[in-house]
Amino acid sequence: MMTRLLFVCLGNIIRSPLAEKLFEFQAREADVDGKYSVDSAGTAAWHAGQLPDVRMRKTAESHGVSYGGTARQVRESDFEEFDWIFAMDLDNQRELLNIADSPEKQAKVRLLRDFDPDRSDREVPDPYYGGPEGFETTYRIVERSVRGLLEALEAGEI
């Protein structure tokens, strides 16, 4: 049975679409991509229908990862459709927990950095208002965290 994963940030234009594409990329490289279905969404609808942020796409392309897609807002039905929902930061985690209408649905919500081998912080920083170095830092954090998540899933730890 396919495991369904949803990655969530605020606007669904930087962190969560990057996590979605990096997970797909790493699962494909590990030859386990057929085991997972992934998507991304935002807790806010500000950027619904827009492409991911060009600055993050350029950063990802510099690492050999190319992607597009369009932003969407989290829906209540996501808690039925997905097995796990990974928030990029504590604010988005709180918002997701508020949307979830049962303890079973709330139990699906985790922080992505729970799977980062460098747990110096619990949140993936949002580089929206910063310069290129912030996008590179966020890329490295998401890449490590997604790799840790894939390893945990494959090991049956979650």
C-alpha positions as CSV (number, residue, x, y, z in Angstrom):
1,M,0.0,0.0,0.0
2,M,1.3,3.5,-0.9
3,T,2.2,5.9,1.9
4,R,0.8,9.4,1.3
5,L,2.8,12.4,2.6
6,L,1.9,16.0,2.7
7,F,4.5,18.8,3.3
8,V,3.1,22.1,4.6
9,C,4.5,25.6,5.0
10,L,2.8,29.0,5.1
11,G,2.3,29.9,1.5
12,N,3.3,26.7,-0.4
13,I,5.9,28.5,-2.6
14,I,9.2,27.8,-0.9
15,R,9.7,25.2,1.8
16,S,6.9,22.7,1.3
17,P,7.2,22.4,-2.5
18,L,10.9,22.0,-2.1
19,A,10.3,19.2,0.5
20,E,7.8,17.5,-1.9
21,K,10.3,17.6,-4.8
22,L,13.3,16.5,-2.8
23,F,11.4,13.6,-1.3
24,E,10.3,12.5,-4.8
25,F,13.9,12.9,-6.0
26,Q,15.4,11.0,-3.1
27,A,12.8,8.2,-3.2
28,R,13.5,7.8,-7.0
29,E,17.2,7.6,-6.4
30,A,16.6,5.0,-3.7
31,D,14.3,3.1,-6.1
32,V,11.4,3.3,-3.7
33,D,9.3,6.0,-5.3
34,G,6.5,3.7,-6.1
35,K,5.8,3.3,-2.4
36,Y,5.0,7.0,-1.8
37,S,2.6,9.6,-3.0
38,V,3.6,13.2,-2.1
39,D,2.1,16.6,-2.3
40,S,2.5,20.0,-0.6
41,A,0.2,22.8,0.6
42,G,0.2,26.0,2.6
43,T,-1.8,27.0,5.7
44,A,-2.5,30.3,4.0
45,A,-4.1,30.9,0.5
46,W,-2.0,34.0,-0.4
47,H,-0.1,32.3,-3.2
48,A,-2.8,29.7,-4.3
49,G,-2.3,29.0,-8.0
50,Q,1.2,30.5,-8.2
51,L,4.4,28.8,-9.1
52,P,7.0,28.1,-6.5
53,D,9.3,31.0,-5.6
54,V,11.9,31.5,-8.4
55,R,14.7,32.1,-5.9
56,M,14.2,28.6,-4.4
57,R,13.8,27.0,-7.8
58,K,17.1,28.5,-8.8
59,T,18.8,27.3,-5.6
60,A,17.4,23.8,-6.2
61,E,18.4,23.8,-9.9
62,S,22.0,24.6,-8.7
63,H,21.8,21.2,-6.9
64,G,20.3,19.4,-10.0
65,V,16.7,19.5,-8.8
66,S,14.2,21.1,-11.1
67,Y,10.5,21.6,-10.4
68,G,7.3,23.5,-10.9
69,G,3.8,23.0,-9.7
70,T,1.2,25.4,-8.2
71,A,0.5,26.4,-4.7
72,R,-2.6,25.4,-2.9
73,Q,-4.1,25.8,0.6
74,V,-4.5,22.9,3.1
75,R,-8.0,21.4,3.0
76,E,-9.8,19.5,5.8
77,S,-9.9,16.5,3.4
78,D,-6.1,16.4,3.5
79,F,-6.4,14.8,6.9
80,E,-8.4,11.9,5.3
81,E,-6.2,11.6,2.2
82,F,-2.7,11.7,3.7
83,D,-1.1,9.3,6.2
84,W,1.4,11.9,7.4
85,I,1.5,15.7,7.3
86,F,4.8,17.4,7.9
87,A,4.9,21.0,9.0
88,M,7.9,23.2,8.3
89,D,7.6,25.2,11.5
90,L,5.8,25.5,14.8
91,D,3.3,28.1,13.6
92,N,2.2,25.8,10.7
93,Q,2.1,22.8,13.0
94,R,-0.2,24.7,15.4
95,E,-2.4,25.7,12.5
96,L,-2.6,22.2,11.2
97,L,-3.5,20.9,14.7
98,N,-6.3,23.4,14.9
99,I,-7.7,22.3,11.5
100,A,-7.6,18.6,12.5
101,D,-10.9,17.7,14.1
102,S,-9.9,14.5,16.0
103,P,-6.9,13.1,18.0
104,E,-6.4,10.6,15.2
105,K,-6.0,13.4,12.6
106,Q,-3.8,15.4,14.9
107,A,-1.5,12.4,15.4
108,K,-0.7,12.6,11.6
109,V,1.0,16.0,12.1
110,R,4.8,16.1,12.6
111,L,7.6,18.6,12.2
112,L,9.8,17.8,9.2
113,R,12.9,18.7,11.3
114,D,12.1,15.8,13.7
115,F,14.0,13.8,11.0
116,D,16.9,16.2,10.6
117,P,20.2,14.6,11.9
118,D,21.2,18.1,12.9
119,R,18.4,18.9,15.3
120,S,19.9,22.3,16.3
121,D,16.4,23.8,15.7
122,R,12.9,22.4,15.3
123,E,11.9,24.7,12.4
124,V,12.8,25.0,8.8
125,P,13.6,28.7,8.4
126,D,11.5,30.7,5.9
127,P,14.0,32.6,3.6
128,Y,11.3,34.7,1.9
129,Y,12.6,38.1,3.1
130,G,16.3,37.3,3.0
131,G,19.0,36.9,0.5
132,P,20.4,33.9,-1.5
133,E,22.3,32.5,1.5
134,G,19.0,31.9,3.3
135,F,17.6,29.9,0.4
136,E,20.8,27.8,0.4
137,T,20.5,27.2,4.1
138,T,16.9,26.2,3.8
139,Y,17.7,23.9,0.9
140,R,20.3,22.1,2.9
141,I,18.0,21.7,6.0
142,V,15.1,20.4,3.9
143,E,17.4,18.0,2.0
144,R,18.8,16.5,5.2
145,S,15.4,16.3,6.9
146,V,13.7,14.7,3.9
147,R,16.6,12.1,3.7
148,G,16.1,11.4,7.4
149,L,12.4,11.1,6.9
150,L,12.8,8.6,4.0
151,E,15.2,6.6,6.0
152,A,12.8,6.5,9.0
153,L,9.9,5.4,6.7
154,E,12.0,2.7,5.1
155,A,13.1,1.4,8.5
156,G,9.5,1.3,9.7
157,E,10.2,3.8,12.4
158,I,7.1,5.9,11.6
